[in-house]
């Protein structure tokens, strides 16, 4: 285990610094961007042709499951996504296709997961869930629920629409 300030990363008795968690999460986000970069325009078209508008009730249930007492506040932030109509969802899919090249430009600027992990390793930061003392099942909810937190179109939202695996 790596140590910092006399403490070992990943032990439950140790305070898990938010920045260490964010650094590791960034490597997972970089993997999402790599999946996005790997898609051809035709694959995007094929995936979007079968993409369905998420069920509002199911989405609200997921927010309640993931956020408990904070769910109402998270739902306020997620309203534009929750309130999408079929027409608005079709428009969103069209916008994804029409801006695909721009999306790829943004995705191409994200360093690889390996590069980011190398930077983290170089400064002695954790590079895996295990080093943070987390089990894989403790990491997955970040991707499952995190996209609801802000009214932004993120790689996680795009991945969900395209049916790409998260994390």
Secondary structure, 3 states (H helix, E strand, C coil): CCEECCEECCCCCCCCCHHHHHHHHHHHHHHHHHHHHCCCHHHHHHHHHHCCCCCHHHHHHHHHHHHHHHHHHHHHHHHHHHCCCHHHHHHHHHHHHHCHHHHHHHHHCCCCHHHHHHHHHHCCCCCCCHHHCCCHHHHHHHHHHHHHCCCCCCHHHHHHHHCCCCC
